[in-house]
Amino acid sequence: MSKNSDLEIRRLAGALGAEILGADLSQDIDDDTFEQIFEALMDYGVVVIRDQDLTPGQHKAFCQRIGDPLPVPFVKTLDDHPEIIAVIKEADERTEMVFGGTWHTDFSFLAAPPLASCLYARELPSFGGDTLFASMTKAYATLSSGMQDMLRDMKVVHSGWRSYGPVGTFAKTQLTSIGVTASDEGDAEVLHPVVAVIPENGKRTLFINDIYAIRFDGMTEAESAPLLNFLCEQARRPENLCRLDWRPGSLALWDNRTTMHYAIDDYDGQRREMHRVTIASVPLQGITQGHYVGAFSRGR
């Protein structure tokens, strides 16, 4: 069987996640192969494409089939490839945190949060460094009808202040191998629907996370905390998770609107380098405003 002629898709867990075998993204894949990968992403929320050998240019080219790369705020990108973040932990680093080491949704504090993120393993430790993903569509689907009705038209304030603001984590502590700039811009706030509708397939998903969802519109942080905490705990239930074990040459692609994730820091003494491209989208729509428009025509 030649590469890209017949893909094999294997589920990783019951809630979300699949691995794809038989693809070679270093080639200019045909439309049918791309559509199979994109449909798997929409179906499973997270896909990992194994056994890749990609240059940064090839990594970007694949991502551009999905959409435009997002200009990355706050985090330093590669000098030669400004679309790519290098997520590195050196073998001699000992820090209280690791980049991505809280449950989060990438840049959910933007007015138009990313459609997807695409992370490629360039150097891996011999153990550890897995990534956990939570299905926010299943988290929503398994709520009671009463809770779903209550959340239907609610909005939530997202902000990067806890990480990127003047008093945020990165204003106090810098990672050794990743350049992060904290600034007043990190304090900006945006409103998103608590329950978003995914335009490609009509799925409903909770759009909250532990670090960037600050409070409900019209409420204080203290008033919002019990419900926000409950919803995040609902998403983190074991039956709503999958665990991605990284292997050399793995490229993971996740729907940033329907998942949140957590980078596990359990590999002290070993180096890990990952390259991430973030893919732009349009502002989220809620149940009232949202409607299913069918499959989008994506860039080729």
N, C-alpha and C positions, 0 to 999 in steps of 0.2 A: 504494500500500500504506500503510495507516495504521499508526502506531506501535503496537507490542505485538500486532498481528494476525498477524504472521508473522516470527519471528526468523530471522536468518541467523547461523550459527556457523561461524567459520573457524579452523582450527588455526594456532597460532603456530610450533610446532616439533614434532619427532617425539616427544620425551619427555613434554612437558606444555605446557599453555597453549592458550588459544583466545580469540578476540575475538568479541563478540556485537554485532551490528548490528540496529537496528530496535526497540530497547527504549526506553521513556520512563519512567524511574523516578520522575519527578515526579508521575506519575499513580498512582492506587491500582490497581496491576496485578492482573489476575485470577489465580486459582490456577493455571491452565494455563501462563500465562507465567512465573509464579514457579517452577513445577516444572521448566520447561525450563532456566531459569537455574541452579537448584540441581543438577539432574542434570548439567549441563555442568561445574559446579564439581566434583562428585564424579568425573566422567569425566576431566577435564583438569587438576585440581589448582589451576589459576589461570585465571580468566576476566577479561577486561577489557571493560567495557561502554562503548562509545564514545558521544560526542555527548550528554552529559547536562548539564542546567542545574538544579542542586539547591541548595536551601537546607539549612542544617544539620539542620533538622527533617525534611526529606524524606530526607536521607542516613540519619539514624537510623531513620526509619520503615521504610525498605527493609531495613536490617540486622536490625530486630526481627522481620521475617518469618522470618529464619533462626534467631534465638535471642536471649536476653537479652544486652544489652551488659555487658561485663565491667568491674567497677570496676578502674581502671587503677592499678597500684602505681608509686610513685617518680616518675612523670612528671606535670607539671602539665597539667591539662585546661583547656578553655575555660570561662570564668566562667559563661556562660549555658548551656553544654551540657557538663556534666561527663562525658558519655559519649565526648567527642571530644578527641583529642590533635591539636594543631596542630604539624605537623612543618615548621619554617621554617628556611631559611638565607637571611640577608639578603645583598644584593649586596656589602656591604662586609665581610662576615665572611671571615676567613682563619684557619682552625683546622686542627689536625693530624688532626681526626676530623670525621665527620658522623654525625648520628643514624642508626643502622641501617647504618653503614659497616663491618660485619664480617659474615661468614656466620653467620646465626642463625635461630632459630625464635622467634617472639614469645612472651615470658614462659613459656618451657618449664620454668622453675624453679618454677612454681605447682603445687600439688597437683592441680588440674584445669586443664591447659593449654588455651588458647583453641581453639575449633573453627575459627575463621576470623578473618581481618582484612580490613577493607574500607577502602581508601585512595582518596580522591577528590582530583583535581588542581584546585586553586583558582588557582594562578599558577605558570607554568612558565618556565624559561629558554628562550632561542631555540635552544639546543643542549645536549646532555648531560642528566644527571639520570636516566638509565634505571635500571631495577631488574632484576637477575638473579635467576632462580629455579632451584632444583635439585629434581628429582624424587627424593624419598626412597623411593618405591615402586619406581621403576626401579633405583635404587641397590641396593636389597635384592634385587630379582628377578635381577639380573645377577651376584650373588655365586655362588660355587661352592656345591654342595649341602653340602659339608663345612663351609664357613663358616656357612651358614644353620643347620645343625644345632648348631654350637657356640654361636651367638648365641641360639638358641631360647628358653632360659629365663634368660638373663642380664638383670641390671638395671643401670641406670646412675644415678649421682647427678647431679642437676641443681642448680645454685645460681646466684644472681645476683651472687655476691661480686665477680667480676672487673669488673663494671660498676657495681653499685649498693651494694656493701659499703663499710665504712669505709676500706678501702685500695684500692677499685676505681677505675676510670677516672674516674667522675663525682665522686668525692671529691677528685680531683687537678685536674681540668680541667672547667670548666663551658662549655657551649655558650652563645653569646650570646642566641639567640632561643628556646630551649627550656628551661623550668625543670625540673631534675632534682634530686631529693633523695637523696643517699646516706645510708644508715643501717645500724645493726646488723641490721635485718630483711633486708638484702640478703645476709647470710651464711647464711640459712636453707637447708637442704638437703632435697630430696625425692627419692624413688626412682621411676623409671619403667622400664617394660620397654624393652629395647634394640630389640626388634621388637614393634611395636604392631599390633593388629587394629582396623581401622576398622569400627564397628558398622553403618553404613549400607550397606556393600557387601562387607564381608569382606576388603578389601585388606590386605596386610601391608606394613608400612613401617618403615624405620629411624627411630627417634626419638632422634636425636643431633644436635648441631650444634657448631660450633667454639668458641663462647663460653660456653655455659651447661652443656654436658655436661662434668663435671669428672673423673670417674673411674668405673670399674666397681665395683659393690657387692663389698666384700670385698678390694679391691685398692687400692694407693696410686696417686697421680697419675702417678708415674714409671712404674710397671708398666702403667698403663692407656694411657699416651700413644701407644705405637706402634700399637695396634689402633684407638684412637679416631682418630688421624691418618689411618690407612689408610682407615677407613670414610668420613671426611669427604672425603678426596681422591677416593674412589670416587664419592661423590655429585656432586662438582664436575667430573667428567669432561665435556668439551664436549658429548658426545652425550646427557648427562643434563640439559642446561640449556635454558632459553629466556630471551630478553632482551626485556623489555617497554619499548617506546618510548612514553613518555607524550605525549599530545596534549591540547589544551584540552578539558575536559569528559569526560576519561576517568575511569572508576571501576573500580578493580581489586579483585577479591575472590579470596582464596587460602585453600585448606585448610591451616591452620597445622599440622596433624598429619602431612601427607604431603609438605611442602615445607620448604626453608629458602631464605633470600633475602639479597640484598646490595644496598645502595643505593650507586650509583656517584657519587663526588664529583668531577665533571669540568666544573663550570660556574662557577668563581670569577668574581666580578664581576656575577653575575646573581641575581635573587631567585627562590626556589622556595618555594611554600607548598602543603602537602598536609594534608588532614584525615583522621584515621584513627579508625574505630570498631572495637573489638575485641569479638568475640562469644564468649560463655562456652560451656563444654562440661562434660562429666563426666570423672572420672579415666580415664586410659588403661588398657586391658586388654591383656595379652600373649597369646601364642598359646595358652598353657595355660589361662588364664582366659577369653580372648576367645571370642566366638561371633558369627556373623552373624545379626542380628535383623531384617534387612530395612529398608526405607525408614522413617525416622522420620516421625511426623506433626508438622510444624513449625508454629510460630505463624503466624497469618495477620494 
